[in-house]
Amino acid sequence: MSNTVLIIEDDPHTTELVRLYLSHDGHEVLSASTGPEGLARARETDPDLVVLDLMLPGLDGLEVCRSLRAESNVPIVMLTARVEEEDMLTGLGFGADDYVTKPFRPRELAARVQAVLRRTGRDLSEGSGAELINGPIRVSLRERSVAAAESPVSLTPTEYRILVLLMRDPGRTFPGNRS
């Protein structure tokens, strides 16, 4: 089973290099070359992780990150030529899970992607099984579908992720937000 990774990067050579290494690791790789296109693809495909450049045409990477964070908890690895500490702190402050500067080592980026997927519980490549079943509820991780008593259930991406989290660890109590 593979994870879906969306690369939002305007340089086609960088996109192809990242695609090559992530595909080699078994990920399904999608791409977009502008901020608005990337945001639209993320919304329609619900990727497991986003590799995001900061300097994008149409909508910069920080705004894409802010928009994704407002509606999703998809892990984000920023891949950018901005190397100043302030840029990194800003990116992480906007919600990025990791920050890699260009020029970069492709194998290191691939390892960081895998580490973020593991850390966020989205790594579908090892031991997660193709389905989660609890009573009448069946979740197909491969197809990203849910059925209750054999009837399809339509969920938002966030609802789906919450259901998978709960079904992977039945009986666990999750603390509420203490605001």
Phi and psi restraints in degrees (value plus and minus 20) as a CYANA .aco file:
   2 SER   PHI    -141.2  -101.2
   2 SER   PSI     137.6   177.6
   3 ASN   PHI    -112.1   -72.1
   3 ASN   PSI     133.8   173.8
   4 THR   PHI    -120.0   -80.0
   4 THR   PSI     104.9   144.9
   5 VAL   PHI    -137.5   -97.5
   5 VAL   PSI     108.5   148.5
   6 LEU   PHI    -122.8   -82.8
   6 LEU   PSI     101.9   141.9
   7 ILE   PHI    -118.2   -78.2
   7 ILE   PSI     102.3   142.3
   8 ILE   PHI    -132.5   -92.5
   8 ILE   PSI      79.7   119.7
   9 GLU   PHI    -172.3  -132.3
   9 GLU   PSI     112.5   152.5
  10 ASP   PHI    -107.8   -67.8
  10 ASP   PSI     -32.9     7.1
  11 ASP   PHI    -110.8   -70.8
  11 ASP   PSI      94.5   134.5
  12 PRO   PHI     -83.0   -43.0
  12 PRO   PSI     -51.2   -11.2
  13 HIS   PHI     -88.2   -48.2
  13 HIS   PSI     -62.4   -22.4
  14 THR   PHI     -84.5   -44.5
  14 THR   PSI     -63.9   -23.9
  15 THR   PHI     -77.3   -37.3
  15 THR   PSI     -66.1   -26.1
  16 GLU   PHI     -86.9   -46.9
  16 GLU   PSI     -58.6   -18.6
  17 LEU   PHI     -83.8   -43.8
  17 LEU   PSI     -66.1   -26.1
  18 VAL   PHI     -84.9   -44.9
  18 VAL   PSI     -62.8   -22.8
  19 ARG   PHI     -77.8   -37.8
  19 ARG   PSI     -64.6   -24.6
  20 LEU   PHI     -79.2   -39.2
  20 LEU   PSI     -69.0   -29.0
  21 TYR   PHI     -90.4   -50.4
  21 TYR   PSI     -61.1   -21.1
  22 LEU   PHI     -91.0   -51.0
  22 LEU   PSI     -56.9   -16.9
  23 SER   PHI     -83.9   -43.9
  23 SER   PSI     -60.1   -20.1
  24 HIS   PHI     -79.7   -39.7
  24 HIS   PSI     -53.1   -13.1
  25 ASP   PHI    -101.6   -61.6
  25 ASP   PSI     -17.5    22.5
  26 GLY   PHI      75.5   115.5
  26 GLY   PSI     -12.1    27.9
  27 HIS   PHI    -105.5   -65.5
  27 HIS   PSI     127.8   167.8
  28 GLU   PHI    -103.7   -63.7
  28 GLU   PSI     107.7   147.7
  29 VAL   PHI    -137.0   -97.0
  29 VAL   PSI     107.5   147.5
  30 LEU   PHI    -134.1   -94.1
  30 LEU   PSI     141.4   181.4
  31 SER   PHI    -165.9  -125.9
  31 SER   PSI     139.4   179.4
  32 ALA   PHI    -167.2  -127.2
  32 ALA   PSI     128.4   168.4
  33 SER   PHI    -131.2   -91.2
  33 SER   PSI     -21.3    18.7
  34 THR   PHI    -153.1  -113.1
  34 THR   PSI     141.3   181.3
  35 GLY   PHI     -79.7   -39.7
  35 GLY   PSI     -72.0   -32.0
  36 PRO   PHI     -81.2   -41.2
  36 PRO   PSI     -59.9   -19.9
  37 GLU   PHI     -84.4   -44.4
  37 GLU   PSI     -61.9   -21.9
  38 GLY   PHI     -83.1   -43.1
  38 GLY   PSI     -63.4   -23.4
  39 LEU   PHI     -83.0   -43.0
  39 LEU   PSI     -62.8   -22.8
  40 ALA   PHI     -84.2   -44.2
  40 ALA   PSI     -63.5   -23.5
  41 ARG   PHI     -84.7   -44.7
  41 ARG   PSI     -59.1   -19.1
  42 ALA   PHI     -82.8   -42.8
  42 ALA   PSI     -61.3   -21.3
  43 ARG   PHI     -87.5   -47.5
  43 ARG   PSI     -57.0   -17.0
  44 GLU   PHI    -104.6   -64.6
  44 GLU   PSI     -45.3    -5.3
  45 THR   PHI    -127.0   -87.0
  45 THR   PSI     -35.3     4.7
  46 ASP   PHI      27.8    67.8
  46 ASP   PSI      45.4    85.4
  47 PRO   PHI     -88.2   -48.2
  47 PRO   PSI     143.2   183.2
  48 ASP   PHI    -100.7   -60.7
  48 ASP   PSI     -41.5    -1.5
  49 LEU   PHI    -180.4  -140.4
  49 LEU   PSI     129.6   169.6
  50 VAL   PHI    -140.2  -100.2
  50 VAL   PSI     109.8   149.8
  51 VAL   PHI    -119.8   -79.8
  51 VAL   PSI      98.8   138.8
  52 LEU   PHI    -145.4  -105.4
  52 LEU   PSI     103.0   143.0
  53 ASP   PHI     -99.4   -59.4
  53 ASP   PSI     131.3   171.3
  54 LEU   PHI    -105.8   -65.8
  54 LEU   PSI     -58.8   -18.8
  55 MET   PHI    -116.1   -76.1
  55 MET   PSI      71.2   111.2
  56 LEU   PHI    -139.8   -99.8
  56 LEU   PSI     128.5   168.5
  57 PRO   PHI     -92.9   -52.9
  57 PRO   PSI     127.4   167.4
  58 GLY   PHI      68.8   108.8
  58 GLY   PSI     -66.9   -26.9
  59 LEU   PHI    -178.8  -138.8
  59 LEU   PSI     101.4   141.4
  60 ASP   PHI     -91.5   -51.5
  60 ASP   PSI     143.9   183.9
  61 GLY   PHI     -80.9   -40.9
  61 GLY   PSI     -52.5   -12.5
  62 LEU   PHI     -85.2   -45.2
  62 LEU   PSI     -59.8   -19.8
  63 GLU   PHI     -89.2   -49.2
  63 GLU   PSI     -57.1   -17.1
  64 VAL   PHI     -82.4   -42.4
  64 VAL   PSI     -65.3   -25.3
  65 CYS   PHI     -80.6   -40.6
  65 CYS   PSI     -66.0   -26.0
  66 ARG   PHI     -80.5   -40.5
  66 ARG   PSI     -63.3   -23.3
  67 SER   PHI     -85.4   -45.4
  67 SER   PSI     -63.5   -23.5
  68 LEU   PHI     -82.6   -42.6
  68 LEU   PSI     -62.2   -22.2
  69 ARG   PHI     -84.3   -44.3
  69 ARG   PSI     -51.3   -11.3
  70 ALA   PHI     -88.8   -48.8
  70 ALA   PSI     -43.1    -3.1
  71 GLU   PHI    -145.4  -105.4
  71 GLU   PSI     -21.3    18.7
  72 SER   PHI    -178.4  -138.4
  72 SER   PSI     141.5   181.5
  73 ASN   PHI    -132.3   -92.3
  73 ASN   PSI       6.3    46.3
  74 VAL   PHI     -77.0   -37.0
  74 VAL   PSI     111.8   151.8
  75 PRO   PHI     -83.6   -43.6
  75 PRO   PSI     121.5   161.5
  76 ILE   PHI    -147.9  -107.9
  76 ILE   PSI     106.1   146.1
  77 VAL   PHI    -131.2   -91.2
  77 VAL   PSI      95.4   135.4
  78 MET   PHI    -100.5   -60.5
  78 MET   PSI     115.5   155.5
  79 LEU   PHI    -148.3  -108.3
  79 LEU   PSI      87.0   127.0
  80 THR   PHI    -168.4  -128.4
  80 THR   PSI     138.4   178.4
  81 ALA   PHI    -102.6   -62.6
  81 ALA   PSI     -28.7    11.3
  82 ARG   PHI     -95.4   -55.4
  82 ARG   PSI      92.4   132.4
  83 VAL   PHI    -128.8   -88.8
  83 VAL   PSI     -23.9    16.1
  84 GLU   PHI     -90.3   -50.3
  84 GLU   PSI     126.3   166.3
  85 GLU   PHI     -77.3   -37.3
  85 GLU   PSI     -59.5   -19.5
  86 GLU   PHI     -81.6   -41.6
  86 GLU   PSI     -59.1   -19.1
  87 ASP   PHI     -83.6   -43.6
  87 ASP   PSI     -62.8   -22.8
  88 MET   PHI     -83.6   -43.6
  88 MET   PSI     -65.2   -25.2
  89 LEU   PHI     -83.5   -43.5
  89 LEU   PSI     -57.7   -17.7
  90 THR   PHI     -84.2   -44.2
  90 THR   PSI     -66.6   -26.6
  91 GLY   PHI     -79.9   -39.9
  91 GLY   PSI     -66.4   -26.4
  92 LEU   PHI     -86.5   -46.5
  92 LEU   PSI     -55.5   -15.5
  93 GLY   PHI     -86.2   -46.2
  93 GLY   PSI     -48.7    -8.7
  94 PHE   PHI     -98.8   -58.8
  94 PHE   PSI     -28.4    11.6
  95 GLY   PHI      98.7   138.7
  95 GLY   PSI     -14.2    25.8
  96 ALA   PHI     -86.9   -46.9
  96 ALA   PSI     126.9   166.9
  97 ASP   PHI    -110.5   -70.5
  97 ASP   PSI     -41.1    -1.1
  98 ASP   PHI    -177.1  -137.1
  98 ASP   PSI     143.7   183.7
  99 TYR   PHI    -161.9  -121.9
  99 TYR   PSI      97.9   137.9
 100 VAL   PHI    -140.3  -100.3
 100 VAL   PSI     112.3   152.3
 101 THR   PHI    -119.5   -79.5
 101 THR   PSI     130.4   170.4
 102 LYS   PHI    -111.4   -71.4
 102 LYS   PSI     125.8   165.8
 103 PRO   PHI     -87.1   -47.1
 103 PRO   PSI     130.8   170.8
 104 PHE   PHI    -147.7  -107.7
 104 PHE   PSI     142.1   182.1
 105 ARG   PHI    -116.3   -76.3
 105 ARG   PSI      97.7   137.7
 106 PRO   PHI     -76.8   -36.8
 106 PRO   PSI     -59.3   -19.3
 107 ARG   PHI     -86.4   -46.4
 107 ARG   PSI     -56.5   -16.5
 108 GLU   PHI     -85.8   -45.8
 108 GLU   PSI     -62.8   -22.8
 109 LEU   PHI     -79.6   -39.6
 109 LEU   PSI     -65.2   -25.2
 110 ALA   PHI     -80.6   -40.6
 110 ALA   PSI     -60.4   -20.4
 111 ALA   PHI     -86.6   -46.6
 111 ALA   PSI     -58.6   -18.6
 112 ARG   PHI     -87.0   -47.0
 112 ARG   PSI     -58.9   -18.9
 113 VAL   PHI     -79.3   -39.3
 113 VAL   PSI     -67.3   -27.3
 114 GLN   PHI     -82.6   -42.6
 114 GLN   PSI     -61.3   -21.3
 115 ALA   PHI     -84.5   -44.5
 115 ALA   PSI     -61.2   -21.2
 116 VAL   PHI     -86.2   -46.2
 116 VAL   PSI     -61.2   -21.2
 117 LEU   PHI     -81.2   -41.2
 117 LEU   PSI     -62.9   -22.9
 118 ARG   PHI     -82.9   -42.9
 118 ARG   PSI     -67.3   -27.3
 119 ARG   PHI     -84.5   -44.5
 119 ARG   PSI     -53.4   -13.4
 120 THR   PHI    -113.0   -73.0
 120 THR   PSI     -17.2    22.8
 121 GLY   PHI      54.7    94.7
 121 GLY   PSI       0.0    40.0
 122 ARG   PHI    -125.8   -85.8
 122 ARG   PSI     -14.1    25.9
 123 ASP   PHI     -95.3   -55.3
 123 ASP   PSI      84.8   124.8
 124 LEU   PHI    -113.2   -73.2
 124 LEU   PSI     -18.6    21.4
 125 SER   PHI    -103.1   -63.1
 125 SER   PSI     -40.7    -0.7
 126 GLU   PHI    -144.9  -104.9
 126 GLU   PSI      96.6   136.6
 127 GLY   PHI      41.5    81.5
 127 GLY   PSI      -1.4    38.6
 128 SER   PHI    -112.0   -72.0
 128 SER   PSI     -32.6     7.4
 129 GLY   PHI      54.8    94.8
 129 GLY   PSI     142.2   182.2
 130 ALA   PHI    -104.3   -64.3
 130 ALA   PSI     -43.4    -3.4
 131 GLU   PHI    -159.8  -119.8
 131 GLU   PSI     132.2   172.2
 132 LEU   PHI    -136.7   -96.7
 132 LEU   PSI     110.5   150.5
 133 ILE   PHI    -151.0  -111.0
 133 ILE   PSI     111.4   151.4
 134 ASN   PHI    -164.7  -124.7
 134 ASN   PSI      87.8   127.8
 135 GLY   PHI      39.3    79.3
 135 GLY   PSI    -149.2  -109.2
 136 PRO   PHI    -103.2   -63.2
 136 PRO   PSI     -21.6    18.4
 137 ILE   PHI    -115.7   -75.7
 137 ILE   PSI     109.3   149.3
 138 ARG   PHI    -148.8  -108.8
 138 ARG   PSI     105.2   145.2
 139 VAL   PHI    -136.1   -96.1
 139 VAL   PSI     102.9   142.9
 140 SER   PHI    -114.8   -74.8
 140 SER   PSI      90.5   130.5
 141 LEU   PHI     -88.9   -48.9
 141 LEU   PSI     -56.1   -16.1
 142 ARG   PHI     -85.8   -45.8
 142 ARG   PSI     -62.9   -22.9
 143 GLU   PHI    -115.4   -75.4
 143 GLU   PSI     -26.4    13.6
 144 ARG   PHI      34.7    74.7
 144 ARG   PSI      27.5    67.5
 145 SER   PHI    -145.3  -105.3
 145 SER   PSI     137.7   177.7
 146 VAL   PHI    -151.4  -111.4
 146 VAL   PSI     119.4   159.4
 147 ALA   PHI    -155.3  -115.3
 147 ALA   PSI     122.1   162.1
 148 ALA   PHI    -142.0  -102.0
 148 ALA   PSI     101.8   141.8
 149 ALA   PHI      32.0    72.0
 149 ALA   PSI      24.1    64.1
 150 GLU   PHI      49.3    89.3
 150 GLU   PSI     -16.0    24.0
 151 SER   PHI    -121.1   -81.1
 151 SER   PSI     113.1   153.1
 152 PRO   PHI     -81.3   -41.3
 152 PRO   PSI     122.6   162.6
 153 VAL   PHI    -140.6  -100.6
 153 VAL   PSI     109.8   149.8
 154 SER   PHI    -114.0   -74.0
 154 SER   PSI     103.3   143.3
 155 LEU   PHI    -146.7  -106.7
 155 LEU   PSI     132.3   172.3
 156 THR   PHI     -91.9   -51.9
 156 THR   PSI     143.3   183.3
 157 PRO   PHI     -75.7   -35.7
 157 PRO   PSI     -59.5   -19.5
 158 THR   PHI     -88.5   -48.5
 158 THR   PSI     -62.7   -22.7
 159 GLU   PHI     -81.6   -41.6
 159 GLU   PSI     -60.8   -20.8
 160 TYR   PHI     -80.8   -40.8
 160 TYR   PSI     -67.8   -27.8
 161 ARG   PHI     -82.5   -42.5
 161 ARG   PSI     -58.9   -18.9
 162 ILE   PHI     -85.6   -45.6
 162 ILE   PSI     -63.9   -23.9
 163 LEU   PHI     -80.8   -40.8
 163 LEU   PSI     -64.7   -24.7
 164 VAL   PHI     -81.6   -41.6
 164 VAL   PSI     -63.7   -23.7
 165 LEU   PHI     -78.3   -38.3
 165 LEU   PSI     -66.9   -26.9
 166 LEU   PHI     -86.6   -46.6
 166 LEU   PSI     -60.1   -20.1
 167 MET   PHI     -95.0   -55.0
 167 MET   PSI     -44.3    -4.3
 168 ARG   PHI     -94.5   -54.5
 168 ARG   PSI     -40.6    -0.6
 169 ASP   PHI    -157.6  -117.6
 169 ASP   PSI      44.0    84.0
 170 PRO   PHI     -81.3   -41.3
 170 PRO   PSI     120.5   160.5
 171 GLY   PHI      70.3   110.3
 171 GLY   PSI     -34.2     5.8
 172 ARG   PHI     -94.2   -54.2
 172 ARG   PSI     119.8   159.8
 173 THR   PHI    -116.5   -76.5
 173 THR   PSI     110.0   150.0
 174 PHE   PHI    -125.3   -85.3
 174 PHE   PSI     107.9   147.9
 175 PRO   PHI     -88.2   -48.2
 175 PRO   PSI     127.9   167.9
 176 GLY   PHI    -102.4   -62.4
 176 GLY   PSI     153.2   193.2
 177 ASN   PHI    -101.1   -61.1
 177 ASN   PSI     102.3   142.3
 178 ARG   PHI    -118.3   -78.3
 178 ARG   PSI      62.8   102.8
